[in-house]
Amino acid sequence: MPSSGSYDFTVNRDEIINLSNEMAGVKGIGRVLSAEDIDRSALLLNLIVKQWQGRADFQPGIKIFTRKRAYLFPQLNTDQYTLGSTGDHATASYNSSTLSAAEASGQTVLSITATTGMVNGDYIGIILDDDTIHWTTIVSFVASTSVTITTQLPSTAASGNTVYWYTTKIMLPLSMISVRRMDTSSNEVTLSTMSLGFYEESILNKATDGTPSLYLYERGVTTGTLMFDFEVEDTTEIYRLTFLRPVEDFDAATDTPDYPQEWFRPLVGQLSIDVATANGRPVTQEMKDYRDGALAIAGNLDPDNGEEVFFQAET
């Protein structure tokens, strides 16, 4: 008989919940879980995926993260940047062009060389003649002719000055893997990490302008802070970030896991244990063996790779 030829098997939130409740003895085969049982199980499932995204191993070799790459636009005389959906200007992708005419202070309609990828409401940044970047949003545009911005230019911008635009800021990085400084020719220089002690005790004047060579990242609850050893003095350079992002939530019944297929069984196994515990039912050795065996297999996805195991690389 021919094989299926498909590779896209997945499960959704409620399928994981139903199977886990059956394994825990809470749901009989053919019976239907109550709305309360589903809500409780969904809460437990989200607790599991959020705890598993942490950097500390709960089993050797398992790193439950996804890699993400982004671009941070620096601001003149600034050494600290807030990262997250409400943070400073960092995005997974962007477009750029140049002004096609000199623009005076107070202008809101700007002549521009290209508008590829522009969307009304996008963030837009214009490098001014004083080397700062004026950030605002796009009101409207005429293809490859002009763009109307929300907030007027605070000072002049010469013809040929760079203009950036993008749609969405990055999510909160869980931890930073690398930071690279990229010049206008796309040449990159890797920054080294520095410890909190070095940043606080060895950089005695944090208002010194220069070219950053060191960075420190601190994760907060909803945003994180990226710190450099110098305040940025060249806004034509962009900082490329590679970081580990959070795992997506299970919000709806049909949401599928933000995990590779190898991790479906560990999710079912752990949830069955948590459901049993929450309902006062015994956690059997068979349930623990199921969970532990599934975790051991999933955590050994690439045994020949000495580096950390990540779910997937994103761009």
MARPA-38582 format. One record per residue (C-alpha): residue number from 1; x, y, z; residue in one letter. Coordinates in steps of 0.001 Angstrom, whole numbers, m for minus. Layout:
// MARPA-38582
(voza NUM; (X; Y; Z); 'A')
...
This chain:
// MARPA-38582
(voza 1; (0; 0; 0); 'M')
(voza 2; (1277; 3517; m728); 'P')
(voza 3; (2306; 5776; 2125); 'S')
(voza 4; (430; 9015; 2822); 'S')
(voza 5; (3058; 11373; 1451); 'G')
(voza 6; (2171; 13900; 4170); 'S')
(voza 7; (4296; 15152; 7051); 'Y')
(voza 8; (2060; 17691; 8768); 'D')
(voza 9; (530; 15686; 11615); 'F')
(voza 10; (m351; 17876; 14566); 'T')
(voza 11; (m2658; 18036; 17551); 'V')
(voza 12; (m4637; 20927; 18968); 'N')
(voza 13; (m5140; 22168; 22502); 'R')
(voza 14; (m8354; 20284; 23219); 'D')
(voza 15; (m7025; 17039; 21729); 'E')
(voza 16; (m4094; 17229; 24164); 'I')
(voza 17; (m6500; 18030; 26988); 'I')
(voza 18; (m8871; 15151; 26222); 'N')
(voza 19; (m6122; 12574; 25877); 'L')
(voza 20; (m4390; 13764; 29045); 'S')
(voza 21; (m7620; 13627; 31042); 'N')
(voza 22; (m8246; 10069; 29813); 'E')
(voza 23; (m4741; 9023; 30882); 'M')
(voza 24; (m5303; 10662; 34279); 'A')
(voza 25; (m8590; 8802; 34752); 'G')
(voza 26; (m10623; 12006; 34853); 'V')
(voza 27; (m12367; 11495; 31514); 'K')
(voza 28; (m13867; 8209; 30476); 'G')
(voza 29; (m13581; 7137; 26852); 'I')
(voza 30; (m16592; 8428; 24960); 'G')
(voza 31; (m17476; 10951; 27649); 'R')
(voza 32; (m17287; 14736; 27332); 'V')
(voza 33; (m15296; 17019; 29613); 'L')
(voza 34; (m17129; 19872; 31262); 'S')
(voza 35; (m16271; 23457; 30405); 'A')
(voza 36; (m14730; 23790; 33860); 'E')
(voza 37; (m12489; 20763; 33281); 'D')
(voza 38; (m11368; 22133; 29933); 'I')
(voza 39; (m10618; 25571; 31391); 'D')
(voza 40; (m8608; 24039; 34243); 'R')
(voza 41; (m6677; 21792; 31864); 'S')
(voza 42; (m5966; 24710; 29518); 'A')
(voza 43; (m4572; 26661; 32462); 'L')
(voza 44; (m2334; 23752; 33461); 'L')
(voza 45; (m1168; 23299; 29858); 'L')
(voza 46; (m150; 26954; 29601); 'N')
(voza 47; (1677; 26683; 32919); 'L')
(voza 48; (3634; 23738; 31496); 'I')
(voza 49; (4689; 25394; 28231); 'V')
(voza 50; (5700; 28599; 29997); 'K')
(voza 51; (7806; 26775; 32573); 'Q')
(voza 52; (9455; 24661; 29892); 'W')
(voza 53; (10557; 27770; 27991); 'Q')
(voza 54; (12871; 28771; 30851); 'G')
(voza 55; (16636; 28657; 30366); 'R')
(voza 56; (17296; 26243; 33207); 'A')
(voza 57; (17126; 22585; 32169); 'D')
(voza 58; (14504; 20384; 33764); 'F')
(voza 59; (16275; 17505; 32060); 'Q')
(voza 60; (19863; 17570; 30717); 'P')
(voza 61; (20116; 18696; 27096); 'G')
(voza 62; (16591; 20032; 26742); 'I')
(voza 63; (16265; 23647; 25658); 'K')
(voza 64; (12715; 24563; 24779); 'I')
(voza 65; (13164; 27741; 22829); 'F')
(voza 66; (12921; 29108; 19347); 'T')
(voza 67; (15520; 31393; 17875); 'R')
(voza 68; (14501; 34723; 16424); 'K')
(voza 69; (16480; 37380; 14575); 'R')
(voza 70; (15728; 41081; 14619); 'A')
(voza 71; (17086; 44550; 13933); 'Y')
(voza 72; (17493; 47285; 16550); 'L')
(voza 73; (17636; 50882; 15352); 'F')
(voza 74; (19868; 52842; 17752); 'P')
(voza 75; (19303; 56400; 18913); 'Q')
(voza 76; (22041; 58980; 19212); 'L')
(voza 77; (23669; 59273; 22645); 'N')
(voza 78; (21725; 56292; 24015); 'T')
(voza 79; (23193; 53180; 25639); 'D')
(voza 80; (20025; 51429; 26917); 'Q')
(voza 81; (17153; 50063; 24849); 'Y')
(voza 82; (13847; 48562; 25919); 'T')
(voza 83; (12883; 45450; 23929); 'L')
(voza 84; (9357; 44129; 23589); 'G')
(voza 85; (6032; 44974; 21989); 'S')
(voza 86; (5909; 48323; 23828); 'T')
(voza 87; (9634; 48970; 23667); 'G')
(voza 88; (12077; 50804; 21439); 'D')
(voza 89; (12359; 50357; 17703); 'H')
(voza 90; (13368; 46739; 17064); 'A')
(voza 91; (11714; 44547; 14457); 'T')
(voza 92; (12096; 41243; 12635); 'A')
(voza 93; (12061; 42893; 9196); 'S')
(voza 94; (12080; 46375; 7720); 'Y')
(voza 95; (12344; 48368; 4503); 'N')
(voza 96; (14434; 51417; 3784); 'S')
(voza 97; (14860; 54154; 1210); 'S')
(voza 98; (16212; 57707; 1028); 'T')
(voza 99; (14769; 61171; 877); 'L')
(voza 100; (14694; 62476; m2692); 'S')
(voza 101; (14679; 66131; m1625); 'A')
(voza 102; (15845; 68206; 1324); 'A')
(voza 103; (13153; 68578; 3972); 'E')
(voza 104; (12774; 71525; 6344); 'A')
(voza 105; (11877; 71442; 10020); 'S')
(voza 106; (8114; 71146; 10459); 'G')
(voza 107; (7507; 69096; 7312); 'Q')
(voza 108; (5004; 66221; 7356); 'T')
(voza 109; (4945; 65431; 3622); 'V')
(voza 110; (8337; 64037; 2632); 'L')
(voza 111; (9750; 63311; m821); 'S')
(voza 112; (11027; 59732; m924); 'I')
(voza 113; (12802; 57568; m3479); 'T')
(voza 114; (10842; 54332; m2898); 'A')
(voza 115; (7862; 53130; m863); 'T')
(voza 116; (8138; 49358; m1303); 'T')
(voza 117; (6382; 47550; 1536); 'G')
(voza 118; (4862; 50656; 3087); 'M')
(voza 119; (1573; 50270; 4963); 'V')
(voza 120; (m410; 53085; 6520); 'N')
(voza 121; (196; 53018; 10259); 'G')
(voza 122; (3720; 51601; 9958); 'D')
(voza 123; (6481; 52998; 12140); 'Y')
(voza 124; (8786; 55252; 10133); 'I')
(voza 125; (12185; 56677; 11096); 'G')
(voza 126; (13992; 59491; 9270); 'I')
(voza 127; (17671; 60175; 9913); 'I')
(voza 128; (17962; 63923; 10482); 'L')
(voza 129; (20943; 66153; 9796); 'D')
(voza 130; (21860; 66130; 13490); 'D')
(voza 131; (22199; 62303; 13244); 'D')
(voza 132; (19151; 61575; 15402); 'T')
(voza 133; (16348; 59392; 14044); 'I')
(voza 134; (12889; 60953; 14060); 'H')
(voza 135; (10348; 58191; 14683); 'W')
(voza 136; (6678; 58590; 13930); 'T')
(voza 137; (4030; 56696; 11925); 'T')
(voza 138; (2867; 56696; 8310); 'I')
(voza 139; (m416; 58461; 7548); 'V')
(voza 140; (m394; 57848; 3787); 'S')
(voza 141; (1959; 57649; 835); 'F')
(voza 142; (2158; 58071; m2921); 'V')
(voza 143; (4092; 55213; m4519); 'A')
(voza 144; (7776; 56088; m4978); 'S')
(voza 145; (6959; 59786; m4629); 'T')
(voza 146; (6083; 60918; m1115); 'S')
(voza 147; (5038; 59855; 2364); 'V')
(voza 148; (2913; 61752; 4880); 'T')
(voza 149; (3958; 61291; 8503); 'I')
(voza 150; (2026; 61853; 11729); 'T')
(voza 151; (4516; 64010; 13626); 'T')
(voza 152; (6381; 66779; 11829); 'Q')
(voza 153; (10159; 66792; 11485); 'L')
(voza 154; (11788; 68503; 14483); 'P')
(voza 155; (14763; 69623; 12361); 'S')
(voza 156; (16126; 69454; 8825); 'T')
(voza 157; (16842; 66313; 6805); 'A')
(voza 158; (18986; 66455; 3680); 'A')
(voza 159; (18257; 64761; 391); 'S')
(voza 160; (19757; 61273; 474); 'G')
(voza 161; (19190; 60757; 4203); 'N')
(voza 162; (18025; 57239; 5039); 'T')
(voza 163; (14419; 56435; 5895); 'V')
(voza 164; (13342; 53188; 7621); 'Y')
(voza 165; (9876; 51716; 8069); 'W')
(voza 166; (8441; 48569; 9591); 'Y')
(voza 167; (5154; 47196; 10903); 'T')
(voza 168; (5648; 45279; 14156); 'T')
(voza 169; (7995; 45492; 17128); 'K')
(voza 170; (9560; 42306; 18461); 'I')
(voza 171; (8186; 40344; 21396); 'M')
(voza 172; (9992; 40125; 24733); 'L')
(voza 173; (13308; 38257; 24284); 'P')
(voza 174; (13794; 35561; 26928); 'L')
(voza 175; (17556; 35771; 26565); 'S')
(voza 176; (20032; 37203; 24095); 'M')
(voza 177; (22226; 34863; 22044); 'I')
(voza 178; (24237; 37446; 20117); 'S')
(voza 179; (24365; 41112; 19119); 'V')
(voza 180; (26135; 42317; 15965); 'R')
(voza 181; (26735; 45833; 14721); 'R')
(voza 182; (25957; 46160; 10998); 'M')
(voza 183; (27228; 49029; 8852); 'D')
(voza 184; (25668; 50440; 5677); 'T')
(voza 185; (27518; 47828; 3569); 'S')
(voza 186; (26023; 44994; 5675); 'S')
(voza 187; (29369; 44187; 7277); 'N')
(voza 188; (28856; 42879; 10802); 'E')
(voza 189; (30971; 43083; 13959); 'V')
(voza 190; (30034; 40847; 16892); 'T')
(voza 191; (29693; 42432; 20311); 'L')
(voza 192; (30859; 40506; 23379); 'S')
(voza 193; (28761; 39993; 26481); 'T')
(voza 194; (29585; 41756; 29734); 'M')
(voza 195; (28595; 40847; 33260); 'S')
(voza 196; (26339; 42942; 35453); 'L')
(voza 197; (29279; 43524; 37783); 'G')
(voza 198; (31446; 44844; 34955); 'F')
(voza 199; (28659; 47126; 33699); 'Y')
(voza 200; (27935; 48568; 37122); 'E')
(voza 201; (31436; 48743; 38574); 'E')
(voza 202; (33838; 49156; 35637); 'S')
(voza 203; (31924; 51496; 33336); 'I')
(voza 204; (32067; 54504; 35612); 'L')
(voza 205; (30763; 57035; 33087); 'N')
(voza 206; (27822; 55515; 31247); 'K')
(voza 207; (27226; 58719; 29299); 'A')
(voza 208; (30383; 58320; 27212); 'T')
(voza 209; (29842; 58378; 23443); 'D')
(voza 210; (31589; 55706; 21390); 'G')
(voza 211; (31219; 52527; 19395); 'T')
(voza 212; (29652; 49754; 21495); 'P')
(voza 213; (31667; 46544; 21744); 'S')
(voza 214; (30002; 44979; 24806); 'L')
(voza 215; (26383; 44312; 25747); 'Y')
(voza 216; (24319; 43112; 28684); 'L')
(voza 217; (20705; 41938; 28468); 'Y')
(voza 218; (18282; 41845; 31384); 'E')
(voza 219; (14867; 40249; 30928); 'R')
(voza 220; (11897; 41825; 32656); 'G')
(voza 221; (8265; 40712; 32907); 'V')
(voza 222; (6893; 42362; 29748); 'T')
(voza 223; (10023; 44040; 28338); 'T')
(voza 224; (13762; 43541; 28540); 'G')
(voza 225; (16660; 45992; 28608); 'T')
(voza 226; (19679; 45833; 26294); 'L')
(voza 227; (22652; 47819; 27606); 'M')
(voza 228; (25837; 48816; 25756); 'F')
(voza 229; (29215; 49887; 27106); 'D')
(voza 230; (29031; 53173; 25153); 'F')
(voza 231; (26304; 55535; 24061); 'E')
(voza 232; (25753; 55141; 20318); 'V')
(voza 233; (27306; 57877; 18201); 'E')
(voza 234; (26633; 56427; 14721); 'D')
(voza 235; (22939; 55997; 13876); 'T')
(voza 236; (23657; 54753; 10355); 'T')
(voza 237; (24624; 51405; 11895); 'E')
(voza 238; (21917; 48896; 12836); 'I')
(voza 239; (22245; 46253; 15543); 'Y')
(voza 240; (21322; 42698; 14608); 'R')
(voza 241; (19932; 40603; 17449); 'L')
(voza 242; (19589; 36854; 17812); 'T')
(voza 243; (17506; 35887; 20809); 'F')
(voza 244; (15252; 33228; 22268); 'L')
(voza 245; (11592; 34100; 22133); 'R')
(voza 246; (8733; 32919; 24362); 'P')
(voza 247; (6637; 29911; 23420); 'V')
(voza 248; (3183; 30858; 22151); 'E')
(voza 249; (142; 30498; 24395); 'D')
(voza 250; (m2689; 28008; 24024); 'F')
(voza 251; (m5667; 30384; 23815); 'D')
(voza 252; (m8258; 28555; 21728); 'A')
(voza 253; (m9477; 24955; 21435); 'A')
(voza 254; (m7936; 24578; 17978); 'T')
(voza 255; (m4537; 26117; 18776); 'D')
(voza 256; (m1704; 23761; 17839); 'T')
(voza 257; (1514; 23487; 19890); 'P')
(voza 258; (4323; 25926; 19224); 'D')
(voza 259; (6646; 22904; 19388); 'Y')
(voza 260; (8041; 20296; 17001); 'P')
(voza 261; (6116; 17052; 16608); 'Q')
(voza 262; (8527; 15197; 18925); 'E')
(voza 263; (7201; 17271; 21823); 'W')
(voza 264; (3516; 16362; 21488); 'F')
(voza 265; (3868; 13236; 23655); 'R')
(voza 266; (5790; 15021; 26430); 'P')
(voza 267; (3026; 17640; 26568); 'L')
(voza 268; (369; 14945; 26877); 'V')
(voza 269; (2382; 13064; 29488); 'G')
(voza 270; (3107; 16081; 31692); 'Q')
(voza 271; (m458; 17371; 31441); 'L')
(voza 272; (m1858; 13988; 32477); 'S')
(voza 273; (251; 14153; 35658); 'I')
(voza 274; (m769; 17740; 36394); 'D')
(voza 275; (m4451; 16970; 35739); 'V')
(voza 276; (m4329; 13946; 38039); 'A')
(voza 277; (m2682; 15981; 40780); 'T')
(voza 278; (m5184; 18837; 40412); 'A')
(voza 279; (m8105; 16403; 40662); 'N')
(voza 280; (m6776; 14442; 43611); 'G')
(voza 281; (m6166; 11293; 41582); 'R')
(voza 282; (m3100; 9061; 41942); 'P')
(voza 283; (m104; 9697; 39729); 'V')
(voza 284; (911; 6196; 38702); 'T')
(voza 285; (4383; 4969; 37851); 'Q')
(voza 286; (3116; 4227; 34348); 'E')
(voza 287; (2189; 7902; 33913); 'M')
(voza 288; (5632; 9009; 35113); 'K')
(voza 289; (7368; 6486; 32822); 'D')
(voza 290; (5313; 7708; 29850); 'Y')
(voza 291; (6242; 11332; 30556); 'R')
(voza 292; (9910; 10628; 31292); 'D')
(voza 293; (10386; 8421; 28234); 'G')
(voza 294; (8773; 10971; 25948); 'A')
(voza 295; (10918; 13766; 27388); 'L')
(voza 296; (14100; 11727; 27012); 'A')
(voza 297; (13405; 11113; 23319); 'I')
(voza 298; (12370; 14693; 22567); 'A')
(voza 299; (15416; 16068; 24377); 'G')
(voza 300; (17774; 14041; 22209); 'N')
(voza 301; (16718; 15472; 18849); 'L')
(voza 302; (20290; 16033; 17684); 'D')
(voza 303; (22674; 13920; 19776); 'P')
(voza 304; (25630; 14607; 17484); 'D')
(voza 305; (25351; 18349; 17918); 'N')
(voza 306; (27295; 19572; 20924); 'G')
(voza 307; (25424; 22866; 20974); 'E')
(voza 308; (22143; 23595; 22680); 'E')
(voza 309; (19012; 22129; 21121); 'V')
(voza 310; (16561; 24677; 19800); 'F')
(voza 311; (13199; 24086; 18216); 'F')
(voza 312; (13719; 26005; 15007); 'Q')
(voza 313; (15451; 29019; 13582); 'A')
(voza 314; (13247; 31895; 12517); 'E')
(voza 315; (14028; 34924; 10405); 'T')
